[in-house]
Amino acid sequence: MSRFLTVGAAQMGPIQRSHTRRDVVERMIAHLREAKRMGCELVVFPELTLTTFFPRWWMTDQAEVDSFFEKEMPSNETAPLFNEAKALGLGFSFGYAELANEGGKARHFNTSIIVERDGRIASKYRKIHLPGHAEHEPARPFQHLEKRYFEVGNLGFPVVKALGGNMGMCICNDRRWPETYRVMGLQNVEMVLLGYNTPLHNAPSPDHDEHSWFHNQLSMQAGAYQNGAWQAAYLAMAASMAVGVVTVLFSREPVLRPADAGCAIDAQSDSSLNCHGYGSSVAVTASFGMAAAAELMKQFLENPCAKRFPLPIM
């Protein structure tokens, strides 16, 4: 039986160091209300939504670093977001810096969650593939210190039943690694929610800049195609605030050909919204045709090579 899910990808616009959590949450609530008016059922926010992207600064004061992290979720500052989403009957997903206490030790993670329509946290993911560097590199025009401020995630790549489908998450650099998608694909993931903060300028290797969008599209499309899943991905852009809408059809019917998905590239889009499935990319608004993760993974698992070299679930 086919299942539709309408997804809104929320463009946050610039978030400065001077902005408070309350400022950001008010902006997120405005997005939720706009998404509801547009008929959305799920709203996806970017990586580290609640703060500016602080890994671009070198900081030696741990208290200053910790000020960007959330000790609980929801907190007093973020509870209004959860309450509003519940009142609207909307699910949502967003990323934030998590300060956890595990075994009496402070742990720092780059985290994302899926929240159900009833305000309940359905799933949590902690970023595994941390990019950048751990020490100060003053020659850079800006730093990329995720390896300094975050630990490698310890929750694997969970897939949960939420919002009418099998949902998974990854964050930013995770999208560039095939195991991200395959581990979720083996759990019959149907949609992967992805927020990221990738700069368009690669300071150490500026010759890569002209290829950045191609590499971005390539990694996400390939991961989604090879594992029979849709991917709702959103970049935190500094230029604007907007909500794009994507309607996704979940189906167990076999895929006849990619064209049946009804996917198309919106030439008018700035490509800040990328929703991928079966090798086709969709920008801002689309109506997808068929998603058959279970069928494609069944074909893969029937392959003699898969039986000879079984893949573990992380």
DOLO-174328 format. One line per field, with one value per residue: x, z, y of N, C-alpha, C in turn. Coordinates in steps of 0.1 Angstrom, whole numbers, plus 5000, padded with zeros to 4 digits. Atoms other than C-alpha are relative to their C-alpha. Layout:
# DOLO-174328
n.px = c(X ...)
n.pz = c(Z ...)
n.py = c(Y ...)
ca.px = c(X ...)
ca.pz = c(Z ...)
ca.py = c(Y ...)
c.px = c(X ...)
c.pz = c(Z ...)
c.py = c(Y ...)
# end
This chain:
# DOLO-174328
n.px = c(5008 4992 5001 4994 4995 4997 4988 4996 4986 5000 4988 5000 4994 4988 5001 4988 4996 5008 5013 5002 5008 5014 5001 5001 5012 5011 4999 5004 5014 5006 4999 5010 5013 5000 5000 5013 5009 4997 5005 4989 5002 4986 4991 4985 4991 4986 4990 4997 5010 5003 4989 4992 4991 4989 4987 4991 4991 4991 5003 4992 5007 5010 5013 5004 5004 5012 5011 5007 5006 5013 4999 5012 5009 5001 4996 5009 4999 5005 5013 5010 5000 5006 5014 5007 5001 5011 5013 5003 5000 4988 4988 4989 4986 4990 4987 4995 4988 5004 4990 5006 4993 5000 4990 4993 4990 5007 4998 5004 5004 5008 5011 5013 5011 5013 5011 5013 5011 5005 4990 4991 4987 5001 4987 4989 4987 4988 4991 4989 4989 4996 4990 4993 4988 5001 4991 5001 4993 5002 4999 5013 5009 5009 4997 5010 4995 5009 4992 4997 5011 5010 4996 5006 5013 5000 5014 5001 5009 5013 5011 5012 5013 5005 5007 5005 4990 4987 4993 4986 4994 4985 4996 4989 4990 5004 5006 4990 4994 5011 5005 5011 5013 5002 5004 5014 5007 5002 5011 5011 5003 5008 4996 4989 5001 4986 4997 4986 4995 4987 4996 4997 4986 4991 4988 4988 5000 5010 5003 5012 5013 5008 5006 5006 5014 5001 4996 5012 5010 4995 5000 5013 5008 4995 5004 5014 5003 4995 5007 5014 5006 5001 4992 5004 4988 5001 4988 5002 4995 4999 5006 5014 5008 5010 5004 5004 5008 4998 5009 4993 5009 4994 5007 4993 5000 4987 4997 4999 4989 4999 5009 5013 5000 5005 4991 4994 4992 5006 4989 5001 4996 4986 4995 4998 5008 4998 5007 4996 5004 4998 4992 5006 4999 5012 4998 5011 5013 5000 5008 4993 5008 4999 4989 5001 4988 5000 4999 4986 4991 5002 4992 4986 4997 5001 4988 4991 4989 5005 5000 4986 4994 5011 4997 5005 5007 4992)
n.pz = c(5000 5001 4989 5004 4989 5005 4992 5001 4997 4994 5002 4988 5002 4991 4985 4995 4986 4991 5000 4989 5003 5001 5013 5010 4998 5005 5015 5003 4998 5011 5011 4998 5003 5014 5005 4998 5010 5013 5000 4996 4989 4994 5003 4997 4998 5003 4990 4989 5003 4989 4998 5011 5002 4991 5002 5008 4992 4991 4987 4990 4987 5001 4997 5012 5010 4995 5001 5012 4999 4993 4990 5000 5011 5001 4988 4999 5012 5012 4998 5008 5013 4999 4997 5012 5010 4996 5003 5014 5005 5009 4996 5005 4997 5000 4994 4989 4992 4988 4989 4993 4989 5001 4991 4993 5009 5009 5014 5009 5012 5011 4999 5006 4995 5006 4990 5005 4999 4987 4992 4994 5008 5005 5003 4998 5007 4997 5012 4999 5009 4997 5009 4994 4993 4985 4994 5006 5012 5002 5014 5006 4997 4989 4996 5001 4989 4995 4993 4987 4991 4999 5000 5010 4995 4995 5001 5013 5009 4997 5009 4992 5006 4995 5010 5011 5008 4993 5001 4995 5000 5000 4999 5007 5006 5001 5013 5010 4997 5004 4989 4994 5007 5000 4987 4999 5010 4995 4990 5008 4999 5011 5001 4992 4998 5000 4999 5001 4999 5008 5007 5014 5002 4993 4999 5003 5014 5008 5014 4999 4999 5012 5001 4987 5002 5006 4990 4990 5006 5003 4988 4995 5010 5000 4988 5000 5010 4997 4988 5003 4990 5002 4991 4999 4995 5001 4997 4993 5008 4993 5009 5000 4992 5009 4998 5012 4997 5007 4997 5002 5000 4996 5006 5001 5013 5006 5009 5014 5006 4993 5005 4993 4987 5002 4995 5010 4994 5001 5005 4994 4986 4997 4996 4986 4996 5009 4996 5010 5000 5013 5009 5005 4989 5000 4993 4995 5000 5009 4997 5004 5005 4993 4991 4997 4993 4997 5013 5005 4990 5002 5011 4996 4991 5008 5008 4994 4994 4987 4992 4997 4991 4993 4994 4987 4996 4990)
n.py = c(4988 4988 4991 4987 4992 4987 4995 4986 4998 4986 4992 4992 4987 4998 5001 4994 5003 4992 5005 5009 5011 4996 4994 5011 5008 4993 5002 5013 5001 4993 5010 5010 4995 4999 5014 5006 4993 5006 5014 5009 5009 5001 4988 5004 4989 5003 5003 4990 4990 4990 4991 4998 5012 4996 5006 4992 4992 5006 4996 5008 5000 5011 4995 4994 5011 5007 4991 5003 5014 5002 5010 5008 4998 4985 4992 4988 4991 5007 5006 4994 5006 5013 4998 4995 5011 5009 4993 5000 5013 5002 5005 4992 5005 4989 5003 4991 5005 5007 5003 5011 5005 5015 5006 4989 4992 4991 5005 4989 5006 4993 5009 4997 5008 5000 4999 5004 4990 4998 4994 5010 5003 5013 5005 4991 5004 4993 5000 5009 4996 4986 4994 4989 5001 4999 4990 4987 4998 4986 4996 5001 4989 5004 5014 5011 5008 5010 5011 4995 4997 5011 5014 5009 5005 5013 5006 5007 4993 5006 4998 5002 4998 4987 4992 5009 5007 5004 4988 4999 4987 4998 4986 4993 5008 5014 5003 5004 5013 5009 5008 4992 5004 5015 5005 4997 5008 5013 5000 4996 4986 4994 4986 4996 4986 4995 4986 4997 4986 5001 4987 5001 4997 5009 4992 5007 5005 4992 5005 5009 4992 5001 5014 5003 5004 5013 5010 5001 5007 5014 5009 5002 5008 5013 5007 5003 5009 5014 5006 4999 4991 4985 4992 4986 4994 4985 4992 4988 4989 4987 4989 4998 5009 5005 5013 5007 5011 5012 5010 5013 5011 5013 5011 5013 5005 5000 4988 5004 4992 4987 4989 5002 4993 4986 4991 4991 4989 4986 4992 4987 5002 4997 5013 5001 5012 5011 5012 5009 5014 5007 4993 4987 4990 4992 4988 4992 5007 5011 5011 5013 5011 5013 5003 5014 5003 5014 5008 4999 5007 5014 5004 5000 5010 5012 5001 5009 4993 4995 5012 5004 4990 4993 4987 4999 4989 4992)
ca.px = c(5000 5014 5021 5027 5048 5051 5085 5094 5131 5136 5162 5173 5193 5223 5227 5253 5272 5250 5218 5203 5186 5153 5160 5166 5137 5113 5126 5121 5086 5078 5091 5069 5038 5047 5053 5019 5002 5020 5006 5039 5039 5077 5101 5139 5163 5201 5231 5238 5205 5204 5238 5261 5286 5311 5338 5351 5366 5396 5386 5407 5382 5361 5333 5331 5330 5303 5281 5272 5261 5227 5227 5192 5166 5141 5153 5135 5147 5137 5105 5084 5095 5084 5051 5043 5051 5028 5000 5004 5007 5041 5071 5105 5143 5172 5208 5225 5256 5250 5268 5260 5270 5279 5295 5303 5322 5312 5308 5305 5286 5273 5238 5205 5171 5137 5107 5073 5040 5032 5064 5082 5119 5117 5154 5188 5220 5255 5278 5304 5325 5340 5358 5383 5412 5419 5446 5448 5458 5462 5470 5434 5409 5385 5389 5371 5376 5350 5377 5385 5351 5332 5337 5330 5293 5286 5250 5257 5232 5198 5167 5133 5096 5084 5061 5048 5081 5115 5135 5173 5196 5232 5250 5271 5303 5286 5270 5303 5309 5291 5288 5265 5238 5245 5242 5208 5199 5203 5177 5153 5156 5131 5142 5174 5172 5205 5214 5248 5269 5295 5313 5315 5351 5377 5405 5432 5423 5406 5409 5381 5356 5344 5335 5319 5283 5290 5307 5277 5252 5272 5276 5240 5224 5247 5240 5203 5202 5223 5201 5167 5160 5149 5172 5159 5190 5193 5222 5224 5227 5235 5215 5178 5150 5126 5106 5107 5083 5088 5061 5074 5054 5065 5056 5065 5059 5089 5106 5100 5124 5138 5116 5086 5097 5086 5118 5132 5157 5143 5165 5153 5165 5197 5202 5201 5175 5184 5161 5174 5162 5170 5196 5173 5176 5147 5149 5123 5091 5085 5061 5079 5066 5078 5101 5109 5138 5128 5126 5161 5177 5161 5178 5211 5209 5201 5234 5259 5286 5264 5260 5297 5307 5279 5278 5274 5249 5269)
ca.pz = c(5000 4990 5016 5009 5031 5024 5036 5042 5041 5063 5052 5084 5070 5089 5126 5143 5176 5191 5184 5214 5215 5219 5187 5167 5182 5173 5137 5137 5150 5122 5097 5113 5109 5073 5066 5080 5058 5028 5038 5052 5076 5083 5085 5082 5096 5090 5110 5143 5138 5172 5170 5145 5130 5159 5147 5124 5154 5175 5212 5242 5270 5275 5291 5260 5238 5260 5257 5222 5234 5247 5280 5276 5248 5249 5273 5286 5256 5230 5246 5228 5195 5206 5219 5187 5165 5186 5184 5147 5143 5126 5128 5125 5125 5134 5144 5175 5196 5224 5257 5273 5306 5301 5328 5347 5318 5297 5260 5231 5200 5167 5170 5151 5161 5146 5165 5159 5155 5191 5203 5212 5201 5179 5171 5178 5157 5165 5136 5129 5100 5115 5090 5095 5119 5157 5161 5153 5117 5116 5079 5072 5067 5089 5109 5107 5141 5143 5153 5182 5196 5189 5195 5170 5173 5192 5182 5148 5120 5135 5113 5130 5121 5123 5103 5083 5070 5079 5087 5091 5096 5088 5091 5066 5059 5065 5031 5014 5028 5013 5046 5058 5033 5032 5069 5068 5036 5052 5078 5049 5053 5031 5038 5050 5066 5062 5074 5065 5068 5040 5028 4991 4995 5004 5018 5018 4983 4964 4931 4945 4947 4911 4917 4951 4939 4917 4945 4968 4943 4933 4969 4979 4947 4946 4982 4978 4945 4956 4987 4972 4995 4993 5008 5021 5025 5034 5035 5060 5036 5048 5021 5029 5049 5030 5032 5002 4999 4988 4985 4988 4980 4999 4980 4981 4944 4922 4903 4866 4855 4870 4849 4868 4899 4883 4894 4877 4884 4890 4869 4888 4922 4939 4947 4984 4987 4974 4977 4960 4950 4922 4908 4901 4920 4929 4940 4961 4950 4936 4936 4937 4921 4936 4965 4969 4994 5004 4968 4959 4991 4985 4951 4967 4994 4968 4950 4956 4965 4994 5007 5005 5022 5046 5058 5095 5110 5128)
ca.py = c(5000 5034 5060 5097 5120 5157 5171 5207 5216 5247 5273 5290 5319 5334 5326 5348 5343 5370 5351 5334 5300 5318 5338 5306 5287 5315 5313 5276 5279 5304 5277 5251 5273 5281 5244 5235 5261 5244 5210 5195 5166 5166 5196 5190 5216 5218 5206 5224 5244 5261 5279 5295 5269 5274 5249 5276 5294 5284 5284 5273 5280 5248 5268 5289 5258 5242 5273 5261 5226 5214 5195 5182 5179 5193 5220 5251 5270 5244 5232 5258 5242 5207 5221 5240 5210 5188 5214 5215 5178 5180 5159 5175 5168 5191 5190 5204 5201 5176 5176 5142 5127 5090 5070 5102 5117 5147 5136 5161 5150 5165 5151 5150 5138 5128 5140 5124 5143 5139 5156 5124 5119 5089 5086 5101 5100 5111 5121 5095 5109 5141 5163 5190 5192 5192 5218 5255 5262 5300 5301 5292 5320 5301 5269 5236 5221 5194 5169 5192 5199 5166 5129 5102 5092 5060 5051 5036 5045 5036 5032 5036 5034 5070 5093 5064 5051 5036 5067 5072 5101 5112 5145 5165 5146 5112 5116 5110 5075 5045 5026 5054 5044 5006 5001 5019 5001 4968 4979 4987 5025 5044 5080 5094 5129 5149 5183 5199 5230 5224 5256 5262 5273 5247 5268 5241 5230 5259 5240 5217 5246 5243 5206 5210 5208 5179 5160 5168 5156 5125 5112 5117 5104 5074 5065 5068 5050 5020 5015 5022 5051 5088 5114 5147 5168 5205 5229 5257 5287 5322 5340 5335 5319 5297 5265 5241 5213 5177 5151 5115 5084 5052 5021 4984 4981 4973 5002 4999 5026 5058 5080 5065 5084 5117 5134 5165 5192 5227 5249 5280 5265 5276 5239 5245 5218 5184 5154 5124 5090 5065 5087 5117 5150 5172 5208 5227 5209 5175 5146 5112 5081 5048 5040 5003 5000 4965 4952 4966 4953 4919 4918 4928 4902 4875 4883 4855 4880 4894 4858 4852 4884 4893 4929 4936 4960 4988)
c.px = c(5009 4997 5007 5005 5005 5011 5003 5014 5002 5013 5001 5006 5011 4997 5014 5003 4991 4986 4998 4992 4985 4998 4998 4988 4988 5000 4996 4985 4993 5001 4989 4986 4998 4999 4986 4990 5002 4997 5011 4996 5013 5008 5014 5008 5014 5008 5002 4990 5000 5011 5006 5009 5013 5013 5009 5008 5008 4996 5008 4993 4988 4986 4994 4995 4986 4988 4992 4993 4987 5002 4988 4991 4987 5004 4990 5000 4994 4986 4989 4999 4993 4985 4992 4998 4989 4987 4996 4999 5011 5011 5011 5013 5009 5012 5004 5012 4995 5011 4993 5009 4998 5010 5008 5009 4992 5004 4994 4997 4993 4988 4988 4989 4988 4990 4986 4989 4995 5011 5010 5012 5000 5014 5011 5012 5011 5010 5012 5012 5003 5010 5008 5013 4998 5008 4999 5009 4998 5001 4986 4992 4989 5004 4989 5003 4990 5007 5005 4989 4990 5008 4993 4987 5001 4986 4998 4991 4986 4989 4987 4987 4995 4994 4996 5010 5011 5010 5014 5005 5015 5002 5012 5009 4997 4995 5010 5006 4989 4995 4989 4987 4998 4995 4985 4992 4997 4989 4988 4996 4992 5003 5011 4999 5015 5000 5015 5003 5013 5003 5002 5014 5008 5013 5013 5002 4990 4997 4988 4987 4991 4993 4992 4985 4999 5003 4988 4989 5003 4999 4986 4991 5005 4995 4985 4996 5004 4993 4985 4993 4999 5009 4995 5012 4999 5013 4996 5006 4999 4992 4985 4993 4988 4996 4997 4993 5003 4989 5005 4989 5008 4992 5008 5000 5014 5002 5001 5012 5001 4991 4986 4999 4995 5010 5005 5008 4994 5011 5000 5005 5015 5007 5003 4992 5003 4993 5002 4994 5001 5008 4995 5000 4988 5003 4987 4987 4999 4989 5006 4990 5001 5013 4999 5013 5001 5002 5015 5009 4998 5008 5015 5004 4999 5012 5010 5011 4995 5000 5014 5007 4989 5004 4994 4991 5008 4991)
c.pz = c(5000 5011 4995 5013 4993 5010 4997 5004 5004 4998 5012 4998 5010 5014 5005 5015 5010 5001 5012 4996 4997 4986 4989 5001 4994 4985 4996 5001 4988 4988 5002 4996 4985 4993 5001 4990 4986 4999 5003 5012 5008 4996 5004 5001 4998 5012 5009 4998 5011 5002 4986 4999 5007 4997 4991 5008 5009 5014 5010 5013 4999 5003 4988 4989 5005 4999 4987 5000 5009 5010 5001 4987 5002 5013 5001 4988 4988 5002 4992 4985 5000 5002 4988 4990 5004 4998 4986 4994 4990 5006 4995 5004 5000 5007 5011 5006 5013 5010 5009 5012 5000 5009 5008 4993 4990 4986 4991 4986 4991 4997 4991 5005 4991 5011 4993 5002 5014 5010 5006 4991 4996 4997 5002 4992 5003 4989 5002 4992 5002 4991 5007 5007 5015 5006 4992 4987 4996 4985 4993 5002 5010 5003 4997 5010 5006 5008 5014 5010 5001 5001 4989 5006 5004 5000 4987 4991 5002 4989 5009 4992 5006 4988 4988 4992 5009 4998 5006 4999 4997 5000 4991 4994 4999 4986 4990 5001 4997 5011 5007 4995 5001 5013 5002 4990 5004 5011 4993 5002 4987 4997 5009 5002 5003 5001 4999 5000 4991 4993 4985 4997 5009 5001 4998 4985 4991 4986 5001 4999 4988 4999 5012 4999 4994 5010 5010 4994 4998 5013 5005 4990 4999 5012 5000 4989 5003 5011 4999 5010 4994 5010 5000 5007 4999 5006 5007 4992 5008 4993 5004 5010 4991 5005 4986 5004 4991 5004 4996 5001 5003 4994 5000 4986 4993 4991 4986 4993 5007 4997 5007 5013 4998 5005 4989 5008 4997 4996 5007 5015 5001 5004 5014 5006 4990 5006 4989 5001 4986 4990 4994 5012 4998 5009 5004 5001 4991 5005 4995 4997 5009 5008 5004 5006 5002 4988 4996 5009 4999 4988 5004 5008 4993 4991 5007 5007 5014 5009 5004 5009 5007 5007 5014 5001 5010 5012)
c.py = c(5012 5009 5013 5007 5013 5006 5014 5001 5015 5007 5010 5014 5002 5000 5005 4995 5007 4995 4990 4988 5004 5007 4989 4992 5008 5000 4987 4998 5007 4991 4989 5005 5002 4986 4994 5006 4994 4985 4990 4992 4998 5012 4996 5013 4996 4995 5011 5013 5011 5010 5004 4987 5003 4993 5008 5010 4991 5005 4991 4999 4990 5005 5008 4990 4994 5009 4997 4986 5000 4988 4991 5004 4992 5007 5011 5009 4994 4994 5006 4994 4987 5002 5005 4989 4990 5006 5000 4986 4997 4993 5009 4993 5012 4995 5010 4994 4995 4998 4990 4996 4985 4994 5010 5008 5008 4995 5011 4993 5010 4991 5005 4991 5001 5001 4997 5011 5003 5006 4991 4999 4986 4994 5010 4994 5009 4999 4992 5005 5015 5005 5010 4996 5002 5011 5013 5001 5015 5005 4999 5013 4998 4986 4990 4990 4990 4989 5005 5000 4988 4987 4993 4994 4985 4993 4993 5009 4993 5003 4997 5002 5013 5007 4992 4993 4995 5012 4998 5014 4998 5015 5004 4990 4985 4997 4995 4986 4989 4992 5007 4994 4985 4995 5003 4992 4986 4999 5005 5015 5005 5015 5003 5016 5005 5015 5003 5014 5001 5013 4997 5003 4991 5007 4993 4996 5008 4995 4990 5008 4998 4986 4997 4996 4987 4989 4998 4992 4985 4991 4997 4992 4985 4992 4996 4990 4985 4993 5002 5009 5015 5007 5014 5007 5015 5006 5012 5011 5013 5011 5003 4991 4996 4986 4994 4988 4988 4990 4987 4989 4987 4989 4987 4994 5001 5013 4995 5007 5013 5011 4999 5008 5014 5010 5009 5010 5013 5009 5014 4999 5004 4987 4998 4989 4989 4988 4990 4986 4994 5008 5013 5010 5009 5012 5007 4993 4989 4990 4987 4989 4988 4999 4985 4995 4985 4991 5001 4993 4985 4995 5000 4988 4986 4998 4991 5007 5005 4988 4996 5009 5008 5013 5001 5012 5008 5004)
# end
